[in-house]
């Protein structure tokens, strides 16, 4: 026997409440997937921009780029050793 919330003084059935909860969950899930897709797109855009900047830097100023890479490697090595 299906229980209803009307037994407790309200006119909303438990099936209505379950339906609304499922709808809310589905909407939240769709929104989360949409946001994840947007974030993935933005990360891809940033990665492309960084790659382009590095390529341009290597082409235009190879010595400065090599010095920068060495400095970054030194810092990472010092942090790793700690």
Secondary structure, DSSP 8 states (H G I E B T S, - for coil): ---BGGGGT-S-BHHHHHHHHHHHHHHHHHHHHHHHHHHHHHHHHHHHHHHHHHHHHHHH-HHHHHHHHHHHHHHHHHHHH-
